[in-house]
Amino acid sequence: PDVFTVSSVFINDMSKPAKVALWIIILSAIIGILLLLLLIYGLIRAGFFKRSKKEELENLKAAVSVIFISF
């Protein structure tokens, strides 16, 4: 019949993990912040944060108020 025997060997290595140098952590944080600022700058330059619909609504309200004031 279809019978399989599977065995696993677990090696319990409880040694301390290698420490990461402090300069690597600091450099990584600085590079991450610079990349985030670069991304935000690119989005601002592309007009991602511009609220064009709000400006259109304010212009429309101003035009309507001018019409009502003139009557």
N, C-alpha and C positions, 0 to 999 in steps of 0.2 A: 504494500500500500504506500501512499504518499506520506511518509513520516520523515521529519527533519529534526535534527538535533542542533540547537544553536547555543553557543556558549559565549559569554562576554567576560572580559577581564578588565576590571577597573583598577587603575593605578591611582592610589590616593597620594597625590603629591601636594602636601600642605605647606610648601615653601612659600616664603613671602614674595609677593609680586615685585617686579623691578620698579624702582622709583623713577618718576619722570623729573627731569631737571627743571628747576624753577624758571630758567630763562626760556624754555620751550613753552611753558604755560603762558608766560607774560607775552611772548612774541605772538603766540596763537591768538590771544585775546586782542592784541593791538591790530593784527591783520584782519580779524573778524569784524572789529569795529570799523576799520577803514573800508572794508568791502560793503558793509551795511550803509555807510555814508555815501559811497560811490553809487550804490543802487538807488538810494533816496534821491541823490542829485540827478541821476538819469531820469527817474520818474517825474521829478519836478520839471526838468527841461522838456520832457515829452508832453507836459500838460496833464498829467494823470490826476493831480490834485485840484485842478481848476474846475470850478462849479459853474459851467456855462448855462445850465438850465436855470439856476438861481438868478443869474444876470439877465437872462431873457425875461424871466418873470418880473423882475424889478423894472425893466424897461417897458414892459407891457403895462404894468400898474401905473407907471409915470405917464405913459401915453393916454391911458384911460382917464386919469385924474385931470390931465390937461383938457381933454374933451369935455368933462363934466364942469370944470371951472369956467370954460369959455361960454357955456350956456347960461 
